[in-house]
Amino acid sequence: MGVRLPLSAPNIMFEVKDLYQIKGKKVKHISKKDHKIDWIGGSCVYKILVDDELVHVGRSDTCRKHGGAEKTRKAIVQLLGWEKHNPGISTTKHWKYLRERYGSIYPDDIKVEILFTNNIEKLYNKEKI
């Protein structure tokens, strides 16, 4: 079972394989009994980095059902160009532009930083690109 970190926890950097299962070109959430961190539905701001360069900043409060975990999964799928293998995810101009900008991206190139907070609006405005 994953650990829910307190809001005062330091910012933590994760690799994609720490947060999601990748089988072929499918990206799925890790089961509750096997995941390392309990962040589904949590209040957070997340950052996606490619080769240690900040690519995207998102917030969990814009998706009430799944929070940042699902939004991040969708972003990673689009960044990798794997929409055809992950139903329900379509390409957006923003992610197409980022994919072209960074060239060939592999799951090992992507890191996710999770910042837990009670004040998403303030932290998001501070961290966004």
Number of C-alpha atoms within 10 A of each C-alpha: 11 13 10 14 14 9 14 10 12 11 12 12 16 15 15 20 15 15 23 18 15 14 8 8 14 15 21 16 16 16 13 12 8 9 17 15 16 15 21 17 16 20 20 25 26 26 21 24 18 18 13 11 10 16 17 18 19 20 23 25 17 11 13 10 11 15 20 25 23 17 17 23 18 21 19 23 24 22 28 20 19 19 19 14 13 15 9 8 15 14 16 10 8 10 20 14 12 15 16 11 9 12 11 11 16 12 15 11 13 22 23 23 17 24 22 24 18 13 11 18 13 10 16 20 11 9 14 15 10
